[in-house]
Amino acid sequence: MSRQYLLKDNDFLVSQTDTRGNIIFANDDFCKVSGYGLHELIGKPHNIVRHEDMPKKAFQELWESLKKQGTWSGYVKNKTKEGQYYWVYAMISTIKHAKTNETTYISCRRKPHPDEIRSVSELYRTMH
């Protein structure tokens, strides 16, 4: 079993993807926590950090919400480059560029409370 990487209270992870889910921006906190350098993330699918414990249904609901409401928020278990796991509370929004009408997605993530992680872990186990 892998070890958990605990985010600091002031960690604020930000990334932006294109419509195919490829990373086009990542901030320093995301690079630090994930263990990847910016050059290793840009152009790669965001699922490079997806933990195998995450149920596919959770991501189906995420994409359905983004398409219908333009936003989604929830809990995600990710993995670092070294194989540790970390939990985040994520808020994702759809962005449409005013001039080009290009769509991108921006995700802002923070440290969740341990009680929230326990609850969502139980829920996600039932979704597999």
Backbone as XML, in Angstrom:
<?xml version="1.0"?>
<chain id="A" units="angstrom">
  <residue number="1" name="MET">
    <atom name="N" x="0.842" y="-1.187" z="0.000"/>
    <atom name="CA" x="0.000" y="0.000" z="0.000"/>
    <atom name="C" x="0.884" y="1.246" z="0.000"/>
  </residue>
  <residue number="2" name="SER">
    <atom name="N" x="0.511" y="2.213" z="-0.785"/>
    <atom name="CA" x="1.317" y="3.427" z="-0.870"/>
    <atom name="C" x="1.033" y="4.364" z="0.302"/>
  </residue>
  <residue number="3" name="ARG">
    <atom name="N" x="1.971" y="5.249" z="0.532"/>
    <atom name="CA" x="1.853" y="6.228" z="1.605"/>
    <atom name="C" x="1.098" y="7.456" z="1.116"/>
  </residue>
  <residue number="4" name="GLN">
    <atom name="N" x="0.457" y="8.119" z="2.070"/>
    <atom name="CA" x="-0.267" y="9.332" z="1.743"/>
    <atom name="C" x="0.645" y="10.542" z="1.826"/>
  </residue>
  <residue number="5" name="TYR">
    <atom name="N" x="0.527" y="11.410" z="0.846"/>
    <atom name="CA" x="1.171" y="12.719" z="0.869"/>
    <atom name="C" x="0.116" y="13.677" z="1.391"/>
  </residue>
  <residue number="6" name="LEU">
    <atom name="N" x="0.402" y="14.330" z="2.491"/>
    <atom name="CA" x="-0.550" y="15.281" z="3.066"/>
    <atom name="C" x="-0.269" y="16.694" z="2.568"/>
  </residue>
  <residue number="7" name="LEU">
    <atom name="N" x="-1.264" y="17.287" z="1.961"/>
    <atom name="CA" x="-1.127" y="18.669" z="1.535"/>
    <atom name="C" x="-1.015" y="19.564" z="2.760"/>
  </residue>
  <residue number="8" name="LYS">
    <atom name="N" x="-0.322" y="20.656" z="2.584"/>
    <atom name="CA" x="-0.263" y="21.681" z="3.631"/>
    <atom name="C" x="-1.554" y="22.502" z="3.560"/>
  </residue>
  <residue number="9" name="ASP">
    <atom name="N" x="-1.894" y="23.133" z="4.656"/>
    <atom name="CA" x="-3.134" y="23.913" z="4.700"/>
    <atom name="C" x="-3.173" y="25.014" z="3.645"/>
  </residue>
  <residue number="10" name="ASN">
    <atom name="N" x="-2.023" y="25.557" z="3.284"/>
    <atom name="CA" x="-2.010" y="26.657" z="2.312"/>
    <atom name="C" x="-1.670" y="26.216" z="0.888"/>
  </residue>
  <residue number="11" name="ASP">
    <atom name="N" x="-1.553" y="24.914" z="0.645"/>
    <atom name="CA" x="-1.350" y="24.438" z="-0.731"/>
    <atom name="C" x="-2.601" y="24.751" z="-1.554"/>
  </residue>
  <residue number="12" name="PHE">
    <atom name="N" x="-2.389" y="25.255" z="-2.764"/>
    <atom name="CA" x="-3.492" y="25.579" z="-3.665"/>
    <atom name="C" x="-3.057" y="25.168" z="-5.061"/>
  </residue>
  <residue number="13" name="LEU">
    <atom name="N" x="-3.515" y="24.019" z="-5.490"/>
    <atom name="CA" x="-3.087" y="23.434" z="-6.754"/>
    <atom name="C" x="-3.988" y="23.935" z="-7.882"/>
  </residue>
  <residue number="14" name="VAL">
    <atom name="N" x="-3.372" y="24.400" z="-8.952"/>
    <atom name="CA" x="-4.128" y="24.900" z="-10.100"/>
    <atom name="C" x="-3.567" y="24.274" z="-11.365"/>
  </residue>
  <residue number="15" name="SER">
    <atom name="N" x="-4.485" y="23.823" z="-12.221"/>
    <atom name="CA" x="-4.079" y="23.350" z="-13.546"/>
    <atom name="C" x="-5.178" y="23.701" z="-14.534"/>
  </residue>
  <residue number="16" name="GLN">
    <atom name="N" x="-4.787" y="23.769" z="-15.785"/>
    <atom name="CA" x="-5.726" y="24.077" z="-16.859"/>
    <atom name="C" x="-5.502" y="23.071" z="-17.966"/>
  </residue>
  <residue number="17" name="THR">
    <atom name="N" x="-6.611" y="22.585" z="-18.543"/>
    <atom name="CA" x="-6.517" y="21.604" z="-19.625"/>
    <atom name="C" x="-7.294" y="22.068" z="-20.845"/>
  </residue>
  <residue number="18" name="ASP">
    <atom name="N" x="-6.944" y="21.471" z="-21.958"/>
    <atom name="CA" x="-7.725" y="21.692" z="-23.168"/>
    <atom name="C" x="-8.918" y="20.728" z="-23.143"/>
  </residue>
  <residue number="19" name="THR">
    <atom name="N" x="-9.699" y="20.722" z="-24.199"/>
    <atom name="CA" x="-10.909" y="19.884" z="-24.233"/>
    <atom name="C" x="-10.596" y="18.395" z="-24.290"/>
  </residue>
  <residue number="20" name="ARG">
    <atom name="N" x="-9.379" y="18.038" z="-24.614"/>
    <atom name="CA" x="-8.977" y="16.623" z="-24.637"/>
    <atom name="C" x="-8.391" y="16.186" z="-23.299"/>
  </residue>
  <residue number="21" name="GLY">
    <atom name="N" x="-8.331" y="17.114" z="-22.332"/>
    <atom name="CA" x="-7.811" y="16.778" z="-21.015"/>
    <atom name="C" x="-6.308" y="16.894" z="-20.899"/>
  </residue>
  <residue number="22" name="ASN">
    <atom name="N" x="-5.660" y="17.485" z="-21.906"/>
    <atom name="CA" x="-4.211" y="17.674" z="-21.858"/>
    <atom name="C" x="-3.868" y="18.950" z="-21.103"/>
  </residue>
  <residue number="23" name="ILE">
    <atom name="N" x="-2.877" y="18.871" z="-20.256"/>
    <atom name="CA" x="-2.492" y="19.993" z="-19.401"/>
    <atom name="C" x="-1.836" y="21.100" z="-20.230"/>
  </residue>
  <residue number="24" name="ILE">
    <atom name="N" x="-2.344" y="22.331" z="-20.067"/>
    <atom name="CA" x="-1.752" y="23.479" z="-20.752"/>
    <atom name="C" x="-1.179" y="24.483" z="-19.753"/>
  </residue>
  <residue number="25" name="PHE">
    <atom name="N" x="-1.493" y="24.290" z="-18.456"/>
    <atom name="CA" x="-0.946" y="25.136" z="-17.404"/>
    <atom name="C" x="-0.952" y="24.355" z="-16.096"/>
  </residue>
  <residue number="26" name="ALA">
    <atom name="N" x="0.077" y="24.555" z="-15.289"/>
    <atom name="CA" x="0.130" y="23.986" z="-13.937"/>
    <atom name="C" x="0.920" y="24.949" z="-13.064"/>
  </residue>
  <residue number="27" name="ASN">
    <atom name="N" x="0.410" y="25.228" z="-11.864"/>
    <atom name="CA" x="1.130" y="26.151" z="-10.986"/>
    <atom name="C" x="2.185" y="25.400" z="-10.169"/>
  </residue>
  <residue number="28" name="ASP">
    <atom name="N" x="2.981" y="26.169" z="-9.444"/>
    <atom name="CA" x="4.084" y="25.591" z="-8.665"/>
    <atom name="C" x="3.605" y="24.579" z="-7.630"/>
  </residue>
  <residue number="29" name="ASP">
    <atom name="N" x="2.485" y="24.860" z="-6.950"/>
    <atom name="CA" x="1.988" y="23.922" z="-5.939"/>
    <atom name="C" x="1.599" y="22.581" z="-6.563"/>
  </residue>
  <residue number="30" name="PHE">
    <atom name="N" x="0.968" y="22.615" z="-7.734"/>
    <atom name="CA" x="0.608" y="21.359" z="-8.400"/>
    <atom name="C" x="1.866" y="20.570" z="-8.752"/>
  </residue>
  <residue number="31" name="CYS">
    <atom name="N" x="2.865" y="21.243" z="-9.274"/>
    <atom name="CA" x="4.124" y="20.566" z="-9.605"/>
    <atom name="C" x="4.765" y="19.985" z="-8.343"/>
  </residue>
  <residue number="32" name="LYS">
    <atom name="N" x="4.809" y="20.769" z="-7.278"/>
    <atom name="CA" x="5.440" y="20.322" z="-6.032"/>
    <atom name="C" x="4.743" y="19.085" z="-5.474"/>
  </residue>
  <residue number="33" name="VAL">
    <atom name="N" x="3.424" y="19.136" z="-5.360"/>
    <atom name="CA" x="2.676" y="18.034" z="-4.769"/>
    <atom name="C" x="2.710" y="16.795" z="-5.657"/>
  </residue>
  <residue number="34" name="SER">
    <atom name="N" x="2.530" y="16.962" z="-6.954"/>
    <atom name="CA" x="2.501" y="15.806" z="-7.858"/>
    <atom name="C" x="3.879" y="15.189" z="-8.052"/>
  </residue>
  <residue number="35" name="GLY">
    <atom name="N" x="4.927" y="15.986" z="-7.832"/>
    <atom name="CA" x="6.282" y="15.482" z="-8.021"/>
    <atom name="C" x="6.784" y="15.596" z="-9.450"/>
  </residue>
  <residue number="36" name="TYR">
    <atom name="N" x="5.978" y="16.172" z="-10.330"/>
    <atom name="CA" x="6.373" y="16.345" z="-11.735"/>
    <atom name="C" x="6.860" y="17.768" z="-11.958"/>
  </residue>
  <residue number="37" name="GLY">
    <atom name="N" x="7.837" y="17.907" z="-12.827"/>
    <atom name="CA" x="8.244" y="19.227" z="-13.266"/>
    <atom name="C" x="7.241" y="19.742" z="-14.284"/>
  </residue>
  <residue number="38" name="LEU">
    <atom name="N" x="7.182" y="21.056" z="-14.441"/>
    <atom name="CA" x="6.257" y="21.646" z="-15.403"/>
    <atom name="C" x="6.467" y="21.063" z="-16.795"/>
  </residue>
  <residue number="39" name="HIS">
    <atom name="N" x="7.717" y="20.863" z="-17.187"/>
    <atom name="CA" x="8.020" y="20.315" z="-18.511"/>
    <atom name="C" x="7.505" y="18.879" z="-18.668"/>
  </residue>
  <residue number="40" name="GLU">
    <atom name="N" x="7.294" y="18.175" z="-17.558"/>
    <atom name="CA" x="6.762" y="16.815" z="-17.620"/>
    <atom name="C" x="5.236" y="16.798" z="-17.686"/>
  </residue>
  <residue number="41" name="LEU">
    <atom name="N" x="4.609" y="17.904" z="-17.325"/>
    <atom name="CA" x="3.148" y="17.967" z="-17.279"/>
    <atom name="C" x="2.520" y="18.584" z="-18.524"/>
  </residue>
  <residue number="42" name="ILE">
    <atom name="N" x="3.133" y="19.635" z="-19.052"/>
    <atom name="CA" x="2.546" y="20.342" z="-20.186"/>
    <atom name="C" x="2.419" y="19.380" z="-21.381"/>
  </residue>
  <residue number="43" name="GLY">
    <atom name="N" x="1.188" y="19.326" z="-21.910"/>
    <atom name="CA" x="0.907" y="18.465" z="-23.056"/>
    <atom name="C" x="0.507" y="17.042" z="-22.691"/>
  </residue>
  <residue number="44" name="LYS">
    <atom name="N" x="0.636" y="16.694" z="-21.428"/>
    <atom name="CA" x="0.279" y="15.339" z="-20.986"/>
    <atom name="C" x="-1.184" y="15.306" z="-20.530"/>
  </residue>
  <residue number="45" name="PRO">
    <atom name="N" x="-1.818" y="14.139" z="-20.640"/>
    <atom name="CA" x="-3.191" y="14.018" z="-20.125"/>
    <atom name="C" x="-3.214" y="14.237" z="-18.611"/>
  </residue>
  <residue number="46" name="HIS">
    <atom name="N" x="-4.242" y="14.934" z="-18.132"/>
    <atom name="CA" x="-4.335" y="15.211" z="-16.700"/>
    <atom name="C" x="-4.418" y="13.918" z="-15.890"/>
  </residue>
  <residue number="47" name="ASN">
    <atom name="N" x="-4.862" y="12.839" z="-16.517"/>
    <atom name="CA" x="-4.956" y="11.580" z="-15.777"/>
    <atom name="C" x="-3.588" y="10.985" z="-15.444"/>
  </residue>
  <residue number="48" name="ILE">
    <atom name="N" x="-2.511" y="11.704" z="-15.764"/>
    <atom name="CA" x="-1.175" y="11.300" z="-15.338"/>
    <atom name="C" x="-1.119" y="11.210" z="-13.807"/>
  </residue>
  <residue number="49" name="VAL">
    <atom name="N" x="-1.992" y="11.964" z="-13.118"/>
    <atom name="CA" x="-2.031" y="11.937" z="-11.656"/>
    <atom name="C" x="-3.242" y="11.171" z="-11.113"/>
  </residue>
  <residue number="50" name="ARG">
    <atom name="N" x="-4.013" y="10.555" z="-11.971"/>
    <atom name="CA" x="-5.209" y="9.833" z="-11.510"/>
    <atom name="C" x="-4.815" y="8.582" z="-10.742"/>
  </residue>
  <residue number="51" name="HIS">
    <atom name="N" x="-5.389" y="8.440" z="-9.577"/>
    <atom name="CA" x="-5.156" y="7.239" z="-8.769"/>
    <atom name="C" x="-6.128" y="6.150" z="-9.207"/>
  </residue>
  <residue number="52" name="GLU">
    <atom name="N" x="-5.638" y="4.924" z="-9.231"/>
    <atom name="CA" x="-6.463" y="3.804" z="-9.691"/>
    <atom name="C" x="-7.660" y="3.513" z="-8.778"/>
  </residue>
  <residue number="53" name="ASP">
    <atom name="N" x="-7.675" y="4.041" z="-7.566"/>
    <atom name="CA" x="-8.828" y="3.863" z="-6.671"/>
    <atom name="C" x="-10.020" y="4.729" z="-7.065"/>
  </residue>
  <residue number="54" name="MET">
    <atom name="N" x="-9.800" y="5.714" z="-7.907"/>
    <atom name="CA" x="-10.901" y="6.599" z="-8.307"/>
    <atom name="C" x="-11.849" y="5.857" z="-9.244"/>
  </residue>
  <residue number="55" name="PRO">
    <atom name="N" x="-13.129" y="5.811" z="-8.880"/>
    <atom name="CA" x="-14.092" y="5.115" z="-9.750"/>
    <atom name="C" x="-14.350" y="5.885" z="-11.042"/>
  </residue>
  <residue number="56" name="LYS">
    <atom name="N" x="-14.482" y="5.150" z="-12.132"/>
    <atom name="CA" x="-14.754" y="5.779" z="-13.430"/>
    <atom name="C" x="-16.059" y="6.567" z="-13.386"/>
  </residue>
  <residue number="57" name="LYS">
    <atom name="N" x="-17.024" y="6.073" z="-12.619"/>
    <atom name="CA" x="-18.321" y="6.753" z="-12.517"/>
    <atom name="C" x="-18.168" y="8.169" z="-11.956"/>
  </residue>
  <residue number="58" name="ALA">
    <atom name="N" x="-17.231" y="8.371" z="-11.051"/>
    <atom name="CA" x="-17.007" y="9.715" z="-10.501"/>
    <atom name="C" x="-16.587" y="10.671" z="-11.614"/>
  </residue>
  <residue number="59" name="PHE">
    <atom name="N" x="-15.740" y="10.212" z="-12.532"/>
    <atom name="CA" x="-15.301" y="11.077" z="-13.624"/>
    <atom name="C" x="-16.384" y="11.253" z="-14.676"/>
  </residue>
  <residue number="60" name="GLN">
    <atom name="N" x="-17.236" y="10.239" z="-14.856"/>
    <atom name="CA" x="-18.383" y="10.405" z="-15.754"/>
    <atom name="C" x="-19.290" y="11.520" z="-15.241"/>
  </residue>
  <residue number="61" name="GLU">
    <atom name="N" x="-19.542" y="11.500" z="-13.920"/>
    <atom name="CA" x="-20.383" y="12.544" z="-13.320"/>
    <atom name="C" x="-19.722" y="13.916" z="-13.425"/>
  </residue>
  <residue number="62" name="LEU">
    <atom name="N" x="-18.406" y="13.962" z="-13.256"/>
    <atom name="CA" x="-17.656" y="15.208" z="-13.387"/>
    <atom name="C" x="-17.880" y="15.799" z="-14.781"/>
  </residue>
  <residue number="63" name="TRP">
    <atom name="N" x="-17.660" y="14.999" z="-15.831"/>
    <atom name="CA" x="-17.784" y="15.500" z="-17.195"/>
    <atom name="C" x="-19.225" y="15.871" z="-17.544"/>
  </residue>
  <residue number="64" name="GLU">
    <atom name="N" x="-20.199" y="15.093" z="-17.038"/>
    <atom name="CA" x="-21.604" y="15.438" z="-17.273"/>
    <atom name="C" x="-21.929" y="16.792" z="-16.650"/>
  </residue>
  <residue number="65" name="SER">
    <atom name="N" x="-21.452" y="17.025" z="-15.437"/>
    <atom name="CA" x="-21.689" y="18.298" z="-14.761"/>
    <atom name="C" x="-21.016" y="19.450" z="-15.507"/>
  </residue>
  <residue number="66" name="LEU">
    <atom name="N" x="-19.782" y="19.235" z="-15.961"/>
    <atom name="CA" x="-19.095" y="20.294" z="-16.709"/>
    <atom name="C" x="-19.855" y="20.643" z="-17.988"/>
  </residue>
  <residue number="67" name="LYS">
    <atom name="N" x="-20.374" y="19.633" z="-18.671"/>
    <atom name="CA" x="-21.096" y="19.891" z="-19.918"/>
    <atom name="C" x="-22.428" y="20.595" z="-19.672"/>
  </residue>
  <residue number="68" name="LYS">
    <atom name="N" x="-23.121" y="20.227" z="-18.584"/>
    <atom name="CA" x="-24.443" y="20.807" z="-18.309"/>
    <atom name="C" x="-24.357" y="22.148" z="-17.590"/>
  </residue>
  <residue number="69" name="GLN">
    <atom name="N" x="-23.584" y="22.207" z="-16.500"/>
    <atom name="CA" x="-23.535" y="23.413" z="-15.686"/>
    <atom name="C" x="-22.283" y="24.261" z="-15.893"/>
  </residue>
  <residue number="70" name="GLY">
    <atom name="N" x="-21.261" y="23.678" z="-16.490"/>
    <atom name="CA" x="-20.014" y="24.416" z="-16.685"/>
    <atom name="C" x="-19.092" y="24.383" z="-15.484"/>
  </residue>
  <residue number="71" name="THR">
    <atom name="N" x="-19.531" y="23.710" z="-14.404"/>
    <atom name="CA" x="-18.709" y="23.606" z="-13.199"/>
    <atom name="C" x="-18.878" y="22.227" z="-12.568"/>
  </residue>
  <residue number="72" name="TRP">
    <atom name="N" x="-17.940" y="21.888" z="-11.713"/>
    <atom name="CA" x="-18.017" y="20.673" z="-10.895"/>
    <atom name="C" x="-17.157" y="20.895" z="-9.672"/>
  </residue>
  <residue number="73" name="SER">
    <atom name="N" x="-17.575" y="20.335" z="-8.555"/>
    <atom name="CA" x="-16.727" y="20.332" z="-7.375"/>
    <atom name="C" x="-16.892" y="18.991" z="-6.678"/>
  </residue>
  <residue number="74" name="GLY">
    <atom name="N" x="-15.798" y="18.524" z="-6.105"/>
    <atom name="CA" x="-15.824" y="17.248" z="-5.419"/>
    <atom name="C" x="-14.433" y="16.825" z="-5.001"/>
  </residue>
  <residue number="75" name="TYR">
    <atom name="N" x="-14.345" y="15.606" z="-4.531"/>
    <atom name="CA" x="-13.106" y="15.077" z="-3.966"/>
    <atom name="C" x="-12.452" y="14.117" z="-4.946"/>
  </residue>
  <residue number="76" name="VAL">
    <atom name="N" x="-11.131" y="14.235" z="-5.036"/>
    <atom name="CA" x="-10.381" y="13.392" z="-5.969"/>
    <atom name="C" x="-9.151" y="12.841" z="-5.259"/>
  </residue>
  <residue number="77" name="LYS">
    <atom name="N" x="-8.936" y="11.558" z="-5.452"/>
    <atom name="CA" x="-7.717" y="10.915" z="-4.966"/>
    <atom name="C" x="-6.756" y="10.839" z="-6.142"/>
  </residue>
  <residue number="78" name="ASN">
    <atom name="N" x="-5.605" y="11.456" z="-5.994"/>
    <atom name="CA" x="-4.587" y="11.483" z="-7.042"/>
    <atom name="C" x="-3.344" y="10.744" z="-6.572"/>
  </residue>
  <residue number="79" name="LYS">
    <atom name="N" x="-2.409" y="10.561" z="-7.491"/>
    <atom name="CA" x="-1.141" y="9.942" z="-7.115"/>
    <atom name="C" x="0.014" y="10.804" z="-7.590"/>
  </residue>
  <residue number="80" name="THR">
    <atom name="N" x="1.104" y="10.732" z="-6.836"/>
    <atom name="CA" x="2.309" y="11.482" z="-7.177"/>
    <atom name="C" x="3.158" y="10.670" z="-8.156"/>
  </residue>
  <residue number="81" name="LYS">
    <atom name="N" x="4.145" y="11.305" z="-8.696"/>
    <atom name="CA" x="5.086" y="10.637" z="-9.597"/>
    <atom name="C" x="5.762" y="9.463" z="-8.894"/>
  </residue>
  <residue number="82" name="GLU">
    <atom name="N" x="5.989" y="9.589" z="-7.587"/>
    <atom name="CA" x="6.662" y="8.543" z="-6.799"/>
    <atom name="C" x="5.701" y="7.476" z="-6.292"/>
  </residue>
  <residue number="83" name="GLY">
    <atom name="N" x="4.403" y="7.595" z="-6.595"/>
    <atom name="CA" x="3.442" y="6.566" z="-6.223"/>
    <atom name="C" x="2.693" y="6.806" z="-4.930"/>
  </residue>
  <residue number="84" name="GLN">
    <atom name="N" x="2.942" y="7.931" z="-4.255"/>
    <atom name="CA" x="2.149" y="8.260" z="-3.078"/>
    <atom name="C" x="0.773" y="8.731" z="-3.550"/>
  </residue>
  <residue number="85" name="TYR">
    <atom name="N" x="-0.179" y="8.756" z="-2.637"/>
    <atom name="CA" x="-1.488" y="9.281" z="-3.002"/>
    <atom name="C" x="-1.777" y="10.534" z="-2.177"/>
  </residue>
  <residue number="86" name="TYR">
    <atom name="N" x="-2.644" y="11.368" z="-2.732"/>
    <atom name="CA" x="-3.072" y="12.570" z="-2.026"/>
    <atom name="C" x="-4.503" y="12.898" z="-2.416"/>
  </residue>
  <residue number="87" name="TRP">
    <atom name="N" x="-5.239" y="13.421" z="-1.441"/>
    <atom name="CA" x="-6.628" y="13.811" z="-1.652"/>
    <atom name="C" x="-6.711" y="15.323" z="-1.835"/>
  </residue>
  <residue number="88" name="VAL">
    <atom name="N" x="-7.624" y="15.736" z="-2.704"/>
    <atom name="CA" x="-7.898" y="17.149" z="-2.897"/>
    <atom name="C" x="-9.406" y="17.372" z="-2.972"/>
  </residue>
  <residue number="89" name="TYR">
    <atom name="N" x="-9.818" y="18.571" z="-2.597"/>
    <atom name="CA" x="-11.154" y="19.046" z="-2.900"/>
    <atom name="C" x="-10.977" y="19.929" z="-4.123"/>
  </residue>
  <residue number="90" name="ALA">
    <atom name="N" x="-11.613" y="19.541" z="-5.227"/>
    <atom name="CA" x="-11.408" y="20.224" z="-6.506"/>
    <atom name="C" x="-12.640" y="21.021" z="-6.917"/>
  </residue>
  <residue number="91" name="MET">
    <atom name="N" x="-12.384" y="22.183" z="-7.500"/>
    <atom name="CA" x="-13.419" y="23.008" z="-8.113"/>
    <atom name="C" x="-12.978" y="23.236" z="-9.556"/>
  </residue>
  <residue number="92" name="ILE">
    <atom name="N" x="-13.784" y="22.773" z="-10.493"/>
    <atom name="CA" x="-13.432" y="22.870" z="-11.914"/>
    <atom name="C" x="-14.454" y="23.739" z="-12.624"/>
  </residue>
  <residue number="93" name="SER">
    <atom name="N" x="-13.963" y="24.627" z="-13.466"/>
    <atom name="CA" x="-14.838" y="25.517" z="-14.235"/>
    <atom name="C" x="-14.455" y="25.490" z="-15.703"/>
  </residue>
  <residue number="94" name="THR">
    <atom name="N" x="-15.459" y="25.636" z="-16.529"/>
    <atom name="CA" x="-15.274" y="25.762" z="-17.968"/>
    <atom name="C" x="-14.969" y="27.219" z="-18.276"/>
  </residue>
  <residue number="95" name="ILE">
    <atom name="N" x="-13.984" y="27.433" z="-19.130"/>
    <atom name="CA" x="-13.636" y="28.783" z="-19.563"/>
    <atom name="C" x="-13.772" y="28.846" z="-21.079"/>
  </residue>
  <residue number="96" name="LYS">
    <atom name="N" x="-14.494" y="29.841" z="-21.564"/>
    <atom name="CA" x="-14.585" y="30.091" z="-23.012"/>
    <atom name="C" x="-13.859" y="31.390" z="-23.302"/>
  </residue>
  <residue number="97" name="HIS">
    <atom name="N" x="-12.848" y="31.316" z="-24.156"/>
    <atom name="CA" x="-12.081" y="32.499" z="-24.528"/>
    <atom name="C" x="-12.995" y="33.450" z="-25.304"/>
  </residue>
  <residue number="98" name="ALA">
    <atom name="N" x="-13.008" y="34.711" z="-24.899"/>
    <atom name="CA" x="-13.920" y="35.695" z="-25.483"/>
    <atom name="C" x="-13.708" y="35.898" z="-26.979"/>
  </residue>
  <residue number="99" name="LYS">
    <atom name="N" x="-12.465" y="35.881" z="-27.433"/>
    <atom name="CA" x="-12.204" y="36.164" z="-28.848"/>
    <atom name="C" x="-12.186" y="34.903" z="-29.710"/>
  </residue>
  <residue number="100" name="THR">
    <atom name="N" x="-11.565" y="33.829" z="-29.216"/>
    <atom name="CA" x="-11.420" y="32.626" z="-30.037"/>
    <atom name="C" x="-12.538" y="31.615" z="-29.814"/>
  </residue>
  <residue number="101" name="ASN">
    <atom name="N" x="-13.317" y="31.795" z="-28.743"/>
    <atom name="CA" x="-14.378" y="30.863" z="-28.353"/>
    <atom name="C" x="-13.826" y="29.482" z="-27.995"/>
  </residue>
  <residue number="102" name="GLU">
    <atom name="N" x="-12.516" y="29.402" z="-27.772"/>
    <atom name="CA" x="-11.884" y="28.144" z="-27.381"/>
    <atom name="C" x="-12.273" y="27.791" z="-25.953"/>
  </residue>
  <residue number="103" name="THR">
    <atom name="N" x="-12.576" y="26.512" z="-25.728"/>
    <atom name="CA" x="-12.950" y="26.034" z="-24.404"/>
    <atom name="C" x="-11.747" y="25.405" z="-23.715"/>
  </residue>
  <residue number="104" name="THR">
    <atom name="N" x="-11.553" y="25.756" z="-22.446"/>
    <atom name="CA" x="-10.559" y="25.101" z="-21.597"/>
    <atom name="C" x="-11.218" y="24.887" z="-20.234"/>
  </residue>
  <residue number="105" name="TYR">
    <atom name="N" x="-10.548" y="24.108" z="-19.401"/>
    <atom name="CA" x="-11.048" y="23.824" z="-18.055"/>
    <atom name="C" x="-9.970" y="24.179" z="-17.052"/>
  </residue>
  <residue number="106" name="ILE">
    <atom name="N" x="-10.371" y="24.868" z="-15.992"/>
    <atom name="CA" x="-9.416" y="25.219" z="-14.941"/>
    <atom name="C" x="-9.857" y="24.530" z="-13.653"/>
  </residue>
  <residue number="107" name="SER">
    <atom name="N" x="-8.894" y="23.919" z="-13.002"/>
    <atom name="CA" x="-9.158" y="23.196" z="-11.764"/>
    <atom name="C" x="-8.333" y="23.807" z="-10.640"/>
  </residue>
  <residue number="108" name="CYS">
    <atom name="N" x="-9.022" y="24.173" z="-9.564"/>
    <atom name="CA" x="-8.374" y="24.710" z="-8.367"/>
    <atom name="C" x="-8.642" y="23.717" z="-7.243"/>
  </residue>
  <residue number="109" name="ARG">
    <atom name="N" x="-7.579" y="23.332" z="-6.525"/>
    <atom name="CA" x="-7.708" y="22.272" z="-5.539"/>
    <atom name="C" x="-7.056" y="22.677" z="-4.223"/>
  </residue>
  <residue number="110" name="ARG">
    <atom name="N" x="-7.674" y="22.239" z="-3.134"/>
    <atom name="CA" x="-7.163" y="22.528" z="-1.804"/>
    <atom name="C" x="-7.187" y="21.248" z="-0.967"/>
  </residue>
  <residue number="111" name="LYS">
    <atom name="N" x="-6.615" y="21.354" z="0.222"/>
    <atom name="CA" x="-6.583" y="20.236" z="1.159"/>
    <atom name="C" x="-7.979" y="20.028" z="1.749"/>
  </residue>
  <residue number="112" name="PRO">
    <atom name="N" x="-8.522" y="18.818" z="1.651"/>
    <atom name="CA" x="-9.818" y="18.551" z="2.281"/>
    <atom name="C" x="-9.655" y="18.194" z="3.758"/>
  </residue>
  <residue number="113" name="HIS">
    <atom name="N" x="-10.714" y="18.303" z="4.497"/>
    <atom name="CA" x="-10.721" y="17.915" z="5.908"/>
    <atom name="C" x="-10.713" y="16.377" z="5.994"/>
  </residue>
  <residue number="114" name="PRO">
    <atom name="N" x="-10.012" y="15.798" z="6.972"/>
    <atom name="CA" x="-9.961" y="14.327" z="7.103"/>
    <atom name="C" x="-11.335" y="13.658" z="7.187"/>
  </residue>
  <residue number="115" name="ASP">
    <atom name="N" x="-12.307" y="14.306" z="7.817"/>
    <atom name="CA" x="-13.660" y="13.729" z="7.887"/>
    <atom name="C" x="-14.290" y="13.629" z="6.501"/>
  </residue>
  <residue number="116" name="GLU">
    <atom name="N" x="-14.015" y="14.624" z="5.659"/>
    <atom name="CA" x="-14.537" y="14.605" z="4.292"/>
    <atom name="C" x="-13.924" y="13.444" z="3.518"/>
  </residue>
  <residue number="117" name="ILE">
    <atom name="N" x="-12.632" y="13.221" z="3.713"/>
    <atom name="CA" x="-11.947" y="12.132" z="3.013"/>
    <atom name="C" x="-12.531" y="10.780" z="3.426"/>
  </residue>
  <residue number="118" name="ARG">
    <atom name="N" x="-12.769" y="10.598" z="4.719"/>
    <atom name="CA" x="-13.346" y="9.327" z="5.192"/>
    <atom name="C" x="-14.699" y="9.066" z="4.535"/>
  </residue>
  <residue number="119" name="SER">
    <atom name="N" x="-15.547" y="10.068" z="4.501"/>
    <atom name="CA" x="-16.885" y="9.908" z="3.917"/>
    <atom name="C" x="-16.822" y="9.584" z="2.436"/>
  </residue>
  <residue number="120" name="VAL">
    <atom name="N" x="-16.024" y="10.333" z="1.710"/>
    <atom name="CA" x="-15.973" y="10.130" z="0.257"/>
    <atom name="C" x="-15.252" y="8.828" z="-0.087"/>
  </residue>
  <residue number="121" name="SER">
    <atom name="N" x="-14.293" y="8.399" z="0.726"/>
    <atom name="CA" x="-13.620" y="7.118" z="0.490"/>
    <atom name="C" x="-14.620" y="5.968" z="0.552"/>
  </residue>
  <residue number="122" name="GLU">
    <atom name="N" x="-15.500" y="6.023" z="1.549"/>
    <atom name="CA" x="-16.538" y="4.996" z="1.680"/>
    <atom name="C" x="-17.463" y="5.019" z="0.479"/>
  </residue>
  <residue number="123" name="LEU">
    <atom name="N" x="-17.887" y="6.197" z="0.059"/>
    <atom name="CA" x="-18.763" y="6.330" z="-1.092"/>
    <atom name="C" x="-18.084" y="5.778" z="-2.354"/>
  </residue>
  <residue number="124" name="TYR">
    <atom name="N" x="-16.842" y="6.158" z="-2.596"/>
    <atom name="CA" x="-16.151" y="5.721" z="-3.803"/>
    <atom name="C" x="-15.963" y="4.201" z="-3.836"/>
  </residue>
  <residue number="125" name="ARG">
    <atom name="N" x="-15.795" y="3.580" z="-2.664"/>
    <atom name="CA" x="-15.679" y="2.106" z="-2.645"/>
    <atom name="C" x="-16.956" y="1.447" z="-3.147"/>
  </residue>
  <residue number="126" name="THR">
    <atom name="N" x="-18.104" y="2.076" z="-2.935"/>
    <atom name="CA" x="-19.373" y="1.493" z="-3.390"/>
    <atom name="C" x="-19.598" y="1.732" z="-4.882"/>
  </residue>
  <residue number="127" name="MET">
    <atom name="N" x="-18.830" y="2.611" z="-5.484"/>
    <atom name="CA" x="-19.033" y="2.967" z="-6.896"/>
    <atom name="C" x="-18.244" y="2.085" z="-7.851"/>
  </residue>
  <residue number="128" name="HIS">
    <atom name="N" x="-17.367" y="1.243" z="-7.358"/>
    <atom name="CA" x="-16.559" y="0.392" z="-8.259"/>
    <atom name="C" x="-17.364" y="-0.767" z="-8.775"/>
  </residue>
</chain>
